[in-house]
Amino acid sequence: MAEFKQEDALIRLENVFKIYQTGETAVHALDGVTLDINRGEFVAIVGASGSGKSTCMNIIGCLDVPTSGSYHLAGEDVLAMNDDAKAKLRNKTLGFIFQQYNLIPKLNLCENVELAMLYAGMSAGERHKRSLQLLEQVGLADKANNVPSQLSGGQQQRVAIARALAGEPAVILADEPTGALDSQTGREVLGYLKLLNNEGRTIILITHDNAIARQAQRIIRLEDGKIVYDGQPDSPEAVVQAEVQA
C-alpha cells in the first residue's frame, strides 16, 4: 500500500478497529480499516447491512471512537482530543445530512437552519441573514416561515442540506440521504450534492443503493468490517450484492 501523505489527506483512518463485546462474543464492526480521502473528492461508502459502513461514518464524523487505530481529520489527531476540542473540530469541519432529515417540527425552516449556528458566536441577526441565504441557495427562501410538516420529503432534505452548510464545512457526510425519497426526488438531492462537490466540498455518501453510489467518483465497499474494494464506480467489484431474504 502506498504511503499516505498527511498534507494531501483530509481524512485518514489507519488500521482502525471497532469491537463490540456481546456476552462472550467480540463483534468486529470495523476490522483493520485503512483509508484516506482527499480534499474535493466525492466518495461513496457502500455495503450491505452489518458491513460496517455506518460505524465508519460515525467515526469519520467524530460521533464515535475506534477501539484502536488512528484517525486524523484536517491534520488533527482526533483521538488525542478531549470532547470539547472534538466538538469544535466537528462543528468547523463537518456538515451532516441524514435519511430522516432530523428537523425540529415546531421550528420554521429559518429557525431550523439557524440552530446549526448557535455555537458559532454569530449574532441573532447574522444567523437569520445567513439562514435565509442558505435557504435561497436550495430554492426554499419563499418557505422560510413554514414548518417542516408543510413540506414534501425532498424539500425537507433540501432544508437539511442548507443546515449542513451553515458552518461552511469542508466535508459533507450524507447518511442514506435519498433513502426516504422517491427516485426523482432522490436524483434532485443527489444533484445538490454534486453541485456542492463542484464548488470544492468533500462529499462522503453512505448508501446501500448501487445506482446512487455510482454517481460518486470513487466507491469504498465494506464487507464484515473490512474494505474489499476501493476504486472506480464502474467496476463490478464496487457493486453491493442484493441481500437474500429469509
GIKADA-V265603 format. One record per residue. N is the residue number from 1. RES is the residue in three letters. PHI is phi in whole degrees, -180 to 180 (999 if undefined). Layout:
n:N res:RES phi:PHI
n:N res:RES phi:PHI
This chain:
n:1 res:MET phi:999
n:2 res:ALA phi:-64
n:3 res:GLU phi:-69
n:4 res:PHE phi:-71
n:5 res:LYS phi:-108
n:6 res:GLN phi:-58
n:7 res:GLU phi:-70
n:8 res:ASP phi:-92
n:9 res:ALA phi:-86
n:10 res:LEU phi:-74
n:11 res:ILE phi:-127
n:12 res:ARG phi:-141
n:13 res:LEU phi:-106
n:14 res:GLU phi:-132
n:15 res:ASN phi:51
n:16 res:VAL phi:-87
n:17 res:PHE phi:-117
n:18 res:LYS phi:-131
n:19 res:ILE phi:-120
n:20 res:TYR phi:-107
n:21 res:GLN phi:-97
n:22 res:THR phi:-117
n:23 res:GLY phi:64
n:24 res:GLU phi:-94
n:25 res:THR phi:-102
n:26 res:ALA phi:-98
n:27 res:VAL phi:-100
n:28 res:HIS phi:-91
n:29 res:ALA phi:-66
n:30 res:LEU phi:-127
n:31 res:ASP phi:-130
n:32 res:GLY phi:80
n:33 res:VAL phi:-81
n:34 res:THR phi:-128
n:35 res:LEU phi:-158
n:36 res:ASP phi:-135
n:37 res:ILE phi:-127
n:38 res:ASN phi:-92
n:39 res:ARG phi:-59
n:40 res:GLY phi:86
n:41 res:GLU phi:-79
n:42 res:PHE phi:-119
n:43 res:VAL phi:-117
n:44 res:ALA phi:-107
n:45 res:ILE phi:-103
n:46 res:VAL phi:-125
n:47 res:GLY phi:162
n:48 res:ALA phi:-72
n:49 res:SER phi:-56
n:50 res:GLY phi:84
n:51 res:SER phi:-77
n:52 res:GLY phi:110
n:53 res:LYS phi:-66
n:54 res:SER phi:-70
n:55 res:THR phi:-62
n:56 res:CYS phi:-61
n:57 res:MET phi:-62
n:58 res:ASN phi:-63
n:59 res:ILE phi:-72
n:60 res:ILE phi:-60
n:61 res:GLY phi:-82
n:62 res:CYS phi:60
n:63 res:LEU phi:-98
n:64 res:ASP phi:-149
n:65 res:VAL phi:-122
n:66 res:PRO phi:-74
n:67 res:THR phi:-69
n:68 res:SER phi:-157
n:69 res:GLY phi:108
n:70 res:SER phi:-132
n:71 res:TYR phi:-142
n:72 res:HIS phi:-117
n:73 res:LEU phi:-125
n:74 res:ALA phi:52
n:75 res:GLY phi:82
n:76 res:GLU phi:-100
n:77 res:ASP phi:-80
n:78 res:VAL phi:-62
n:79 res:LEU phi:-73
n:80 res:ALA phi:-90
n:81 res:MET phi:-90
n:82 res:ASN phi:-81
n:83 res:ASP phi:-62
n:84 res:ASP phi:-65
n:85 res:ALA phi:-64
n:86 res:LYS phi:-65
n:87 res:ALA phi:-64
n:88 res:LYS phi:-64
n:89 res:LEU phi:-64
n:90 res:ARG phi:-62
n:91 res:ASN phi:-67
n:92 res:LYS phi:-82
n:93 res:THR phi:-108
n:94 res:LEU phi:-117
n:95 res:GLY phi:-122
n:96 res:PHE phi:-118
n:97 res:ILE phi:-129
n:98 res:PHE phi:-114
n:99 res:GLN phi:-60
n:100 res:GLN phi:-97
n:101 res:TYR phi:72
n:102 res:ASN phi:58
n:103 res:LEU phi:-86
n:104 res:ILE phi:-85
n:105 res:PRO phi:-59
n:106 res:LYS phi:-84
n:107 res:LEU phi:-97
n:108 res:ASN phi:-76
n:109 res:LEU phi:-62
n:110 res:CYS phi:-61
n:111 res:GLU phi:-67
n:112 res:ASN phi:-62
n:113 res:VAL phi:-70
n:114 res:GLU phi:-62
n:115 res:LEU phi:-53
n:116 res:ALA phi:-71
n:117 res:MET phi:-109
n:118 res:LEU phi:-61
n:119 res:TYR phi:-99
n:120 res:ALA phi:-94
n:121 res:GLY phi:77
n:122 res:MET phi:-87
n:123 res:SER phi:-72
n:124 res:ALA phi:-59
n:125 res:GLY phi:-65
n:126 res:GLU phi:-65
n:127 res:ARG phi:-62
n:128 res:HIS phi:-64
n:129 res:LYS phi:-64
n:130 res:ARG phi:-64
n:131 res:SER phi:-60
n:132 res:LEU phi:-63
n:133 res:GLN phi:-62
n:134 res:LEU phi:-69
n:135 res:LEU phi:-64
n:136 res:GLU phi:-65
n:137 res:GLN phi:-62
n:138 res:VAL phi:-102
n:139 res:GLY phi:77
n:140 res:LEU phi:-129
n:141 res:ALA phi:-61
n:142 res:ASP phi:-73
n:143 res:LYS phi:-114
n:144 res:ALA phi:-58
n:145 res:ASN phi:-94
n:146 res:ASN phi:-77
n:147 res:VAL phi:-97
n:148 res:PRO phi:-55
n:149 res:SER phi:-65
n:150 res:GLN phi:-89
n:151 res:LEU phi:-114
n:152 res:SER phi:-76
n:153 res:GLY phi:-60
n:154 res:GLY phi:-62
n:155 res:GLN phi:-66
n:156 res:GLN phi:-63
n:157 res:GLN phi:-68
n:158 res:ARG phi:-68
n:159 res:VAL phi:-63
n:160 res:ALA phi:-62
n:161 res:ILE phi:-65
n:162 res:ALA phi:-59
n:163 res:ARG phi:-63
n:164 res:ALA phi:-63
n:165 res:LEU phi:-88
n:166 res:ALA phi:-58
n:167 res:GLY phi:-92
n:168 res:GLU phi:50
n:169 res:PRO phi:-73
n:170 res:ALA phi:-78
n:171 res:VAL phi:-125
n:172 res:ILE phi:-110
n:173 res:LEU phi:-101
n:174 res:ALA phi:-115
n:175 res:ASP phi:-97
n:176 res:GLU phi:48
n:177 res:PRO phi:-67
n:178 res:THR phi:-107
n:179 res:GLY phi:-63
n:180 res:ALA phi:-101
n:181 res:LEU phi:-116
n:182 res:ASP phi:-71
n:183 res:SER phi:-62
n:184 res:GLN phi:-65
n:185 res:THR phi:-67
n:186 res:GLY phi:-61
n:187 res:ARG phi:-65
n:188 res:GLU phi:-65
n:189 res:VAL phi:-64
n:190 res:LEU phi:-62
n:191 res:GLY phi:-62
n:192 res:TYR phi:-64
n:193 res:LEU phi:-64
n:194 res:LYS phi:-64
n:195 res:LEU phi:-62
n:196 res:LEU phi:-63
n:197 res:ASN phi:-65
n:198 res:ASN phi:-64
n:199 res:GLU phi:-82
n:200 res:GLY phi:112
n:201 res:ARG phi:-81
n:202 res:THR phi:-84
n:203 res:ILE phi:-114
n:204 res:ILE phi:-119
n:205 res:LEU phi:-107
n:206 res:ILE phi:-100
n:207 res:THR phi:-158
n:208 res:HIS phi:-110
n:209 res:ASP phi:-92
n:210 res:ASN phi:-62
n:211 res:ALA phi:-64
n:212 res:ILE phi:-70
n:213 res:ALA phi:-59
n:214 res:ARG phi:-73
n:215 res:GLN phi:-81
n:216 res:ALA phi:-79
n:217 res:GLN phi:-85
n:218 res:ARG phi:-151
n:219 res:ILE phi:-120
n:220 res:ILE phi:-112
n:221 res:ARG phi:-108
n:222 res:LEU phi:-106
n:223 res:GLU phi:-147
n:224 res:ASP phi:53
n:225 res:GLY phi:80
n:226 res:LYS phi:-118
n:227 res:ILE phi:-78
n:228 res:VAL phi:-109
n:229 res:TYR phi:-156
n:230 res:ASP phi:-148
n:231 res:GLY phi:179
n:232 res:GLN phi:-67
n:233 res:PRO phi:-74
n:234 res:ASP phi:-93
n:235 res:SER phi:-81
n:236 res:PRO phi:-58
n:237 res:GLU phi:-71
n:238 res:ALA phi:-79
n:239 res:VAL phi:-80
n:240 res:VAL phi:-85
n:241 res:GLN phi:-72
n:242 res:ALA phi:-61
n:243 res:GLU phi:-79
n:244 res:VAL phi:-82
n:245 res:GLN phi:-83
n:246 res:ALA phi:-70
